[in-house]
């Protein structure tokens, strides 16, 4: 019985080793990300060359620029990838530098919090590409998130269009 248990544990470790969330990328540098909310398409660029493209899901109220915490919107404008979360509740994630100074000033004029913690992330549910469900983030499949996490570096420009 003991040999049988050791064999099962060894098989599990071999399988788990091949299922890493982290992959290597040795291709051209991603110099810019474009995110087109209306088309639900994201493009990773090296200069003017599109390296990859992904469909995505957005927040529960996707139209318009994010104004305040809890509005379910994704910001629009130029931001940067500013952090990485290998322990994300949504598989893996990369952070977007929202809110910027302009976003904070606009929210202050309205007397509201601008919110924050906007990420490109994976998902904990079946990915349907048919509905929007996040709190304002950009959700892709976990396989796509592995690619994005490997390809995109902190400091990369992200332009988010309506």
C-alpha positions in Angstrom: 0.0 0.0 0.0 2.8 2.4 0.9 4.5 1.9 -2.6 1.1 2.5 -4.2 0.7 5.9 -2.3 4.3 6.9 -3.2 3.6 6.1 -6.9 0.4 8.2 -6.9 2.2 11.1 -5.2 5.1 10.9 -7.7 2.6 10.9 -10.6 0.8 13.9 -9.2 4.1 15.9 -8.8 5.1 15.1 -12.4 1.7 16.3 -13.7 1.8 19.4 -11.5 5.2 20.3 -12.7 4.0 20.4 -16.3 1.1 22.8 -15.5 3.0 25.9 -14.4 1.2 29.2 -14.7 4.5 30.8 -15.7 5.9 30.5 -19.2 8.9 32.0 -20.9 8.7 34.5 -23.7 11.8 35.2 -25.9 10.1 37.2 -28.7 10.1 40.9 -29.6 9.4 43.3 -26.7 5.8 44.4 -26.3 6.1 48.2 -26.6 2.4 49.1 -26.4 -1.0 47.6 -25.7 -4.1 48.8 -27.4 -7.5 47.9 -25.8 -10.6 48.7 -27.9 -13.6 48.4 -25.5 -16.4 48.5 -28.1 -14.8 45.7 -30.2 -13.7 43.8 -27.1 -10.3 43.4 -28.6 -6.8 43.9 -27.2 -3.6 44.1 -29.3 0.0 43.7 -28.1 2.4 45.6 -30.3 6.1 45.7 -31.0 6.4 49.1 -32.7 3.7 49.0 -35.4 3.6 45.2 -35.6 0.8 43.3 -33.9 2.3 40.4 -31.9 -0.9 39.0 -30.4 -4.6 39.8 -30.2 -7.2 38.8 -27.6 -10.9 39.0 -27.1 -11.9 40.0 -23.6 -14.7 40.6 -21.1 -15.2 43.9 -19.2 -16.9 45.3 -16.2 -20.6 45.0 -15.6 -21.2 48.6 -16.9 -18.6 48.9 -19.7 -19.6 52.0 -21.5 -17.8 55.3 -20.7 -14.7 56.2 -18.7 -14.3 55.0 -15.2 -15.4 57.9 -12.9 -15.7 56.4 -9.4 -15.2 53.3 -7.3 -17.8 50.7 -7.9 -19.2 52.0 -11.2 -18.2 48.8 -13.1 -16.4 50.8 -15.8 -13.0 50.4 -17.3 -10.9 53.6 -17.6 -10.2 55.1 -21.0 -7.0 56.9 -22.0 -3.3 56.3 -21.7 -2.0 54.4 -18.7 0.9 52.0 -18.0 1.3 48.5 -16.7 2.6 49.2 -13.2 2.5 45.9 -11.2 2.2 42.2 -11.5 0.3 39.8 -9.3 1.4 36.1 -9.5 -1.0 35.3 -6.7 -4.1 36.9 -8.2 -7.6 35.6 -7.2 -8.1 35.6 -11.0 -5.2 33.3 -12.0 -2.5 35.9 -12.9 -2.8 39.6 -13.4 -1.0 42.8 -14.5 -2.0 46.1 -13.0 -3.0 49.3 -14.9 -1.9 52.7 -13.5 -5.4 53.9 -12.9 -6.1 56.4 -11.4 -3.8 59.0 -12.7 -3.6 62.6 -11.5 -6.4 63.7 -13.9 -8.7 60.8 -12.7 -8.1 61.7 -9.1 -8.8 65.4 -9.7 -12.0 64.7 -11.6 -13.2 62.3 -8.8 -12.3 65.0 -6.2 -14.4 67.6 -8.1 -17.3 65.1 -7.9 -16.7 64.3 -4.2 -16.2 60.6 -4.9 -13.4 58.0 -4.8 -11.9 57.2 -8.2 -11.4 53.6 -7.2 -8.4 51.6 -8.4 -7.0 48.1 -8.7 -7.8 47.9 -12.4 -6.1 44.8 -13.9 -5.8 42.6 -16.9 -6.5 39.2 -15.4 -7.5 35.6 -16.0 -10.8 34.1 -14.8 -12.2 31.7 -12.3 -15.2 30.9 -14.4 -15.8 29.6 -17.9 -14.8 32.2 -20.4 -17.7 33.0 -22.8 -16.6 36.1 -24.6 -20.3 37.0 -24.4 -20.9 38.9 -21.2 -19.3 41.5 -19.0 -18.9 40.7 -15.3 -15.8 42.2 -13.8 -15.7 45.2 -11.5 -13.9 47.2 -14.2 -11.0 45.0 -15.1 -10.2 43.2 -18.4 -10.7 39.5 -18.3 -9.1 37.0 -20.7 -8.7 33.2 -20.7 -6.2 31.8 -18.3 -4.1 30.5 -21.2 -4.1 34.0 -22.7 -3.2 35.5 -19.4 -0.1 33.2 -19.2 1.0 34.7 -22.5 0.3 38.3 -21.5 2.0 37.9 -18.1 5.1 36.5 -19.9 5.2 39.1 -22.7 4.3 42.4 -21.0 6.7 44.2 -18.7 6.0 46.9 -16.1 6.2 50.3 -17.7 4.5 49.1 -21.0 2.1 51.8 -22.3 -1.6 50.7 -22.5 -4.0 52.9 -24.6 -7.6 52.2 -23.7 -10.1 53.3 -26.3 -13.9 53.6 -26.0 
